[in-house]
Amino acid sequence: MYDQSHICRADHMAVSKASRTLRRRKRKGKTSQIPYLEREYIALSQWMKRNKFVQKRPYLSAAIFNSTGRGLMTRHSISAGSTLVSIPHHLLITPHTVLTSVGQHFTKWDKQLSSQQAMSIFLLAERQKQESSFWFPYINVLPKKYTTPAFFSETELNLLPQTVLSKALTEISKVHTAFKLATDFITCCWPELAPVLTYSDFIWSWYSVNTRSVYYKHDLCDQFLADHNYIALAPFLDLLNHSYDANITASFNVKSNCYEIQTEDTYRKYDEVFISYGNHDNTHLLVEYGFVLPNNPNDVVEFSFDSLLDIALRMKLKHLKEKRSVLLTGQFDRKLCCCSDGLSWNLQVVLRVLCMDWTELKNWKLVMQGGIISDQNELLTRTMASTLIKTSLGMCKENLTKFQGLHCDTMTEHERLAYDFICIERTTLQSALISVQS
Ligand SMILES: C[S@@+](CC[C@H](N)C(=O)[O-])C[C@H]1O[C@@H](n2cnc3c(N)ncnc32)[C@H](O)[C@@H]1O
């Protein structure tokens, strides 16, 4: 299967912007491939073959796609129900692999690491062994860097809208904590590894695990790790990119002793083949995986509870203290967001309650029935919803001014991501505004 494994530029992904879904986009384009052999893919292929990886039809091979970057392309048409890939158990890197191969270091420690920390440290240790590591052919095809915000410079981080920035900073601080714990562990129990444990090396291995591992439930009941984080790195399979509309099942097949992906989708020859990483919005995709999707049906724009109170204040709405307290007690201060079709349930409740008069407020729970409270309340609610969305559109405009002077062709990959994120957010807000005004 994999001796033809080469990277080809699959220009068939460059298609009309007007196509509504990724899948349709994928199918409209013409196919033109410029194959070029890459030593490391041949090495990965040969290593997998030597280790009993047998690729059956459909043959997939690595390719570069215009809209998604490196991914897997099918060399045959695929029908629903087909098994896309099947990776033998001994080629998976799991917390169990880590403990069976270097567990002596973990047993020495009186604290516990998470599975992700243990896998990240293992990857670092194997990377520094170079060719002498069993995993070298796999590690050699891993990206050299990632595009999650942890890799952004401070200036690049500041291009992100506030809501994403605060999630990115929370995530970055989690990685710092993991790095600190890894440093303590290595200093104490694996000092030979200390020279390779720089922060930049650690975030490479952390995000190799974070962006590429699959869910794999196994029977490891080990007291040396802090969780039962059922994760595994699956070479080759982890070249599959995400599409929100990919229908797949991923599971371990005990009969074949392989981790397998089955698709319920159909593909034509030379299509890119996708899996779904979950119903994630663009903030999650950016913070956890380092990419964003235009036309993502799971995308939302979030608003803070305080920003709603600010608008209520500006609209001179009354009894805000009481309304705030009612809403906080009902935990309506979260999931305040809109998508292109309209507003989330919590946001509708908050807007309606903030727009109530005193008599309506006494029976505020009527809002839960979802009907109109009164003509006056409905009018104010719509006005407030429009103001909220227009305010956010204003913030998008302001955020985009930070890119003045940067040219599309010379932007860094991180700048481009932040720019795309804001443009997609603006499109979502514009559609939401039309929907609340209609
Ligand atoms: C499991 S890997 C998939 C293979 C990866 N593209 C590679 O070259 O190794 C996950 C990463 O691929 C990229 N990715 C996945 N789906 C994508 C998509 N639809 N568009 C752009 N990038 C995507 C992101 O960088 C993500 O962190």
The ligand as an ORCA input file, in Angstrom:
! r2SCAN-3c Opt
* xyz 0 1
  C      -4.493     14.761     13.398
  S      -3.617     16.011     12.614
  C      -4.077     15.785     10.949
  C      -2.897     15.756     10.016
  C      -2.109     17.021      9.899
  N      -2.723     17.907      8.927
  C      -0.664     16.754      9.514
  O      -0.185     17.350      8.554
  O      -0.006     16.010     10.184
  C      -4.506     17.399     13.187
  C      -4.016     18.729     12.672
  O      -4.267     18.862     11.291
  C      -4.693     20.180     10.971
  N      -6.085     20.099     10.482
  C      -6.984     19.130     10.701
  N      -8.118     19.337     10.044
  C      -7.962     20.493      9.382
  C      -8.800     21.247      8.515
  N     -10.035     20.871      8.192
  N      -8.310     22.404      8.016
  C      -7.056     22.816      8.311
  N      -6.201     22.129      9.126
  C      -6.652     20.981      9.643
  C      -4.581     20.979     12.254
  O      -3.316     21.568     12.282
  C      -4.679     19.911     13.323
  O      -4.040     20.258     14.517
*
